């Protein structure tokens, strides 16, 4: 360990010399420096310390995923931890334990109400063939958990609804469940989350009173097994607990559940977990009485006369999916909670329906799921939370022919049980496209009205979610300092990111497409053949930028955190 730290400092010094000589560089994951954080003062905060820290460059969160009493490097009575620094170009510090944030992912659910469910080894072969890296099980099937060993696939296991009541009333039952279904398989099987029930508040309301207790008991059992930093606990919720999700800015949870939801969110906040959401635009559309167009549900482009806008925030919503996620964030905010990321545990579209289910078609399912994957993997969040990606599990791997209910309930699968895809679908980021924009750029018109151009620039960098850091003062695309240049960069970034989900190159008539690459000097426009994309780590919240300080963390008796910008020496 001592030699590793010496090596880190040696590399650190070398990189600082390079940066002082050549300026700030964009780095790949392998080059990302590790920070030494003194977290000695956090020991009285318990096994998980989440400290919100006011930073000179913005607000950041440091989340310590080590147990201060058992992990780290202890020298001269002080405890040190190695954490990677990941920073947005705008300056927002992010740290995430000892693992960098890899951006958004798309996983898949596997249900069990299947007549001829393939063997676990066959399921695994399908996952590998399609590069699926995240899997949610609705139970803790031992065959699947054994088959997933040593694959690296991240696994979410499920406490069934039938088990919630018993676990919520008995800490010993929770401990037994963890020992049998989690501890027995890790670290070989990469279990990273536990979903406690499924839509408990709306499907088994009699268990609602013990839901948070069940989550707490499971978390305590994970702490006892020293697994609480690897495995997070949450519980998937239906959109039904948000009775009026549009406009998102006024959305709130059903007041019937206010007490339960407050305890639920407090648990997620305290343990650094996430809000699990089941988001189904299919149901939002089919039960919406024609209020919203089907294109809005399918991530298709909306015409200029059918724009969906929140009247309070003026945020434009290009998809119902984004609006549902934002409604969840605003509902949490209404209970004074923030900083809890939303993880979509279920979303999809049925490929077949009955006579009264005309929108459940294979064509719509293919459109929805492919557009959903593109949407998630572009790495942006919903309009109110642009920097928080929306990782999502598609529902589901196979059709569940034994499920009760209408025909559509049995037809959400994307693969046949023999492993053949029902339609063209790609989970691999390397195969994803962001629209047919290769060799095409979106730039500001030479004769555009300056007022309209400025409005277009403001919209692109704000609601349009374009990454405009490169055109800030001192950055690589700031010069020439003209409205034309800045608008072109922002328009083009938006166009390449959002074309596949409805983004156009218009901006009130101030933009046009061109095949002439507008890149110049060190300013490389999105989509340029000169862009160096090999090996560059670009998480969902922006490019990784090297910061030349190590951050020294202090926490006072009132649990207020502060960061000192200094290089902390470690006596070896």
Steps between C-alpha positions, in 0.01 A plus 500: 500500500781739589670438165169554318463841663857591409426403140183709502687806625773447242239484225322799652818712491569399140147593393513835677824580316333412170195711577704800613692470177216426255181607676201295610466171313205268456595160636391141455387279789840340529663838552249624756689609813409371842444742784606439857220603732550530873169375638618455858240750618219293350539206736223615734249514215450124479568253221379724218586869492334719237623857525380788283791735454492864381764522230649813343409355160149379583315252714634148529438191706764277650374158588731282706429137422769361730430416860722752683579253780606208284626637169752748376862572578569594860817697563578696817141471617350639178299302249545557125299375206569481129217649295502591132426860416245536223414856407269668256659759273278756667679415824260281696691246704367145506638204692349156522685273737793329332324469167456773242154575368471330164193689395159359420435132431216294356421172672217252472242326721442127492162374621418138580138456386626322189385153396837389367746724679850429367765360731712756684802423282294567185373829643858597575599422141230739375619775734860461386409481131326838525753661736240549774690607810218553753229252598207527735354183651154516657616243755835355607508192280800291602550355151529847349720632780738205459507535121581871530810435710825642362323672209519857631131551417343725763204329663199645678328233706140525615315445823162374380182671613413186693821534702472870586259464791706236680831683455344829607398345830817306578866609498601135521296420188679784319840370613412151385388633161828691452710201604314266265450725198787749501790413728507143370577622147719809525763590403495243216154620395489877470186579698470878524137567600197355672150593383267456796170391350346646188265799518420409859298812581255445215504119465510383863408807706458284812880463504564873459533550875801269517667582166760739644555266795573219255748722316668602826528142625652389169745790507605417857556139394719625214698713748553193717635316195712801396307516171313828545746692281466260207127428526237774514142450618192666352146414388348554152202734496225542243418832338154447649617648831536833315136572412565806279841460334451785251614766513802346674577816699178465703515123544472360852465157654151389602456662841370169635859377490673817626618348829623182334666688214679734740648202687574327169687800358684557826626141481619549140675823594668355808630191321599662171247293307276590206131541432383201294229603252285288270430739211261387225410759235288225340255525788537878519395520137226235492330633815548866407181538298687642203653790691850415378597385150645151459819651357560655843479155660728339238779762509411609147547860384211731580377761254541866586131524588508201737784599733455379860599780737476530878322838543679571827860426407464534120699177468432321172436126533584300190378175655252379758782294650693815592188663639433197723853505639482874561162463671671263741779748574248778562293271724809432711574871508147566629598295808825698526728227365762548232814321386331158474552371145217328315571152365232373259453135594237427235408653165395350170218451252285194425541344155152348482158586638136409474235659280463787748876553523586637153822673609662179627681412177840363412576814301428726797695273735803511270474878467460558872775271624757611244425866564506434875849351474622795294339742744655340807845458351528863393578547869288804578236532766148644477464878458507576873798273569712516187817360657343190655476212249190280487628142512218265405404132502289397201195290576564223405721218367228245405124507458332373817223291352372388841427850626131572563318793345462634144705374208740793524604390851652185353694670219766737626798278412775601258645150445350162420602227745738357236700823518380650174414869519139587420622807314823691440628620834846596628609539862859581404615861517741429218206419274288796602444787263367843575317545175613500139733793557838355404687768307219750558524808721244749629624860496361850538397677180724785395206741465313389814334770710729560803211512746361169378852357488562591863165348599591182312839484672343545844246227430758254364728543802207488743190297426660346193762328716792582269844488661611862470804484726741524204371848405553652845767766544844343483382166362604348169204623291454845655690667217390657278283668761198550276135414537520316168782272618355427841152430363644268234684294760194473728259428214722226365550333837123495557437371146736204535376405844128538444427436133401138560239602759347794316768768500516708182732760348270799486512720813234740386638514148849604613677168424581289198680173428830476315751233405789742556671421830495825707780380731799734525836481677446310827123551485351173379126493434288201598483256209831607351723229360782676687341429837718269705257254650724199552550428867348827618282459806191718469256446787143617480566827682771619262858432393758410762733790565814472707504713813837592646409475868447219746203575719535489878164440668406617848172456685420693816286391794190640330572279200583791273752401237773706346770435243848644506680511168837353584725209428491288815828328575487155656783391731629167374 
